[in-house]
């Protein structure tokens, strides 16, 4: 596995975790904790976007 493959897998895993966190915030927690889970899930999307942008440049 080269660098780009590692970044691709990291991006894919972070997108899955982000979807899971947003789903937890939307469907499991009805109070303020749900907003926190959703915010962290969006943060995972942002980091995955950065990893995707780094492919081919690192």
C-alpha positions, 0 to 999 in steps of 0.5 A: 500500500502506498501513501495514496491508498492509505489516505483513501482508506482513511477517508473512507473510514472517516466518512463511515464514522461521520455518518454513524455519529450524525445518525446517532445524533439524529436518531438516538439522542433527542437532547443537547447531546445529539447536537454534539454528536452531529457536530463531531460527525460534521468535523469527521467529514471535514477531516476526510475532505482534507485527506481526500485533497491530500491524495497525490500531493503527499 
